[in-house]
Amino acid sequence: MAEICPVCDKKINMFSLDTIQGVDIHGDCRDAFSKNPELYGGKAIEKTENADDQFDLGLFPDNDKSVHVKSFNMPFLDMVMFMVKWAIASIPAFIILFIIGAIFTTIFGVSLLSFFK
């Protein structure tokens, strides 16, 4: 998936992908695309008298903005690197949980031993 952003001519990865009017661009290039979408393969936006019609901030609950992911395509090596990083990132969490468990074992283990004597 080596797509090129038509705005800045740089490679788009899955973390910076933003699709506007069916054109894949970087999230940072959104403002430049919005100023002149016809230049980058989009359609010009017709202006209305009421500016609230163009922008939906999603502040009201009647607008359903749910997302249903059916599938995604991820290269094997990228997935392996993601899983390795995930495993390395979990090491501090296991250390913290071990320390908390040792503290609880010390507190409650000593009190239970004295209870059964």
Stockholm file with secondary structure:
# STOCKHOLM 1.0

chainA/1-117         MAEICPVCDKKINMFSLDTIQGVDIHGDCRDAFSKNPELYGGKAIEKTENADDQFDLGLFPDNDKSVHVKSFNMPFLDMVMFMVKWAIASIPAFIILFIIGAIFTTIFGVSLLSFFK
#=GR chainA/1-117 SS CCEECTTTCCEECTTTEEEETTEEEEGGGHHHHHHCGGGGTCCCCCCCSCGGGTCCCCCSTTSCCCCCCCCCCCCHHHHHHHHHHHHHHHHHHHHHHHHHHHHHHHHHHHHHHHHHC
#=GC SS_cons         CCEECTTTCCEECTTTEEEETTEEEEGGGHHHHHHCGGGGTCCCCCCCSCGGGTCCCCCSTTSCCCCCCCCCCCCHHHHHHHHHHHHHHHHHHHHHHHHHHHHHHHHHHHHHHHHHC
//
